[in-house]
Amino acid sequence: MGSNEAIAAVGIALTFVVSVANLIYSLRNNRRTTFVNTVTTSRLKWINSVRDAISEFIAVVTRLSDHSLPVEKQEELLLQRDMLLHRIALHLNPLDPDDQKIKAIAVRARELSEDGDLKKELPVALIELRDATGNYLKKEWNRVKEESQGS
């Protein structure tokens, strides 16, 4: 085997090693990118779902404060309100203080909507719920952005 053949063999071997290293790096990087994209997409869906449930809950509770509604409509709205309250609770982490604060405000709003003497406090509770949820979702959105940038 001549020196030209040895140089060619070393060149081929180095090319093979570099190609394998590149393949391994690409596979790992693609797997990580796929995971981040999946988590990011799921979080965005979750954020939108929480936002929709809270806004619908606020709208239903506000609508229930109109006592001129027919009994059938009130019963339908009561069912919808309670279903939304459970959906909100299920979206939230039972161990996180921020999540539980939002749940507590929603429960308080439900209780206020049932108590005729406390009607003045209901709009305040609904605004507090909206603002607490907005702050919470902004924090989650920032987490999504950081994770998607690889921080």
N, C-alpha and C positions, 0 to 999 in steps of 0.2 A: 504494500500500500504506500503510495507516494505522498509527498507532503500536500499536494493539491487535494488528494482524496481525503486526507486527514482533516484539512481545513474545511472541506465541504461537509464532512461528517460532523465536526464540531459545530459548524454553522447550522446544520439541520437539527442537531440536538438542542442547541440554544433556542432556535425558533420554536421547537416543540415545547420546551419548558416555558417560554414566554407565552405561548398560545394557551397552554394548560392553566397557567397563573391568571391570564386574562379571562379565561372561561370561568374559573372559580370565582374571581372577583365580580364578574358580571352576574353570575347566578346569585351570589349573596346580595349584591346591590339590588337586583331586580326583586328578590324575595322581600327585602326590607321596604322597597318602594311600594310594592303591592300591598304589604301589610299596612303601611302608613295611609295609603289611599283608601283602603277598606275601612280603617278606623275613622278617618276623616269623613268619609261619606256617611258612615253610620252616625257619627256625632252630629253632622249637619241635619240629617233626617230627625234625630232626636231633638235637637234644638227647635226645629220647625214644628215638631209635634207638640212639644211643651208650650211653645208660643201660641199655637192654635188652640190647645186645650184651655190655657189660661184666658185668652181673649174671648173664647166662646163662653167660658164660665162667667166672666165678668158681664158679658152681654145678657146671658140668661138671668143672672141674679138681678141685674138692673131692670130687665123686662118684668120680672116677678114683683117688683115694687109697685107696678101699675095694678092697682086693685080693681080696675074696671074690666079686667080680662074675664072672659067666661070661665066657669069652673073647669071645663074640659081642657082648655088651653093652660090654665094654671097647673093642673095635674100633669099635663105633658111636660111643662117647663120644670116642675119639681123633679120629675123623673130624670130629665136631661141634666139638671143641676147636680143631682146626686151622682149620676153616672160620670159626669165630668170631674167631680171632686175625687172620685175613686181613680179615674184615669190620671189625674194630676198626682195623686199620692203614689201610684204605681210607677210613674216616671221618675220619681225622686228617690234619692239614696236615703234609706232609713237611718244611716249612721252619720250623715253629714249635717252639721248645724245649719248651714245656709239652706239646704234642701228642706230641712224640718221647719225652718222659719217660714218658708213659703207655704208649706203645708198648713202650718198653724194659722197663718193669715187667711188662707182659703177656708179653713174650718170655721174661723171666727166670722168671716163674711157669710157663710152659710147660716150660722146661728143668728147673726144679726138680721138676715133676710126673713127669718121666721118670727122674730120678736118685734111686735108692733111698736113697743115703746122706744126702741133703739134705732129707729129708721134714720135719724140724723147721723148716726155713726157709720152707717153702711157705705155711703159714698167715700168716706175717709178710708175705710178698710179696703175698698176696691182699688182706690188710688195707691194705697200702700202695697197691695198685692201686685198691681201692675208695675210699680217702680222697683220693688224687690225682685220681681221676675226679670225685668229689663236689666238690672245690674248683674244678676246671676247669669243671664244668658250672654251678656257682654264678656263676662269673665270666661265663660266656656268658649265663646268665639275666639278670644285671644289665645286660649289653650290650643284650639284647633289650628290657628295660624302658626303658632310656635312649633307644633308637632309636624305640620306639613312642610315647614322650612328646615326640619332636621335639627332643631335646637334641643 
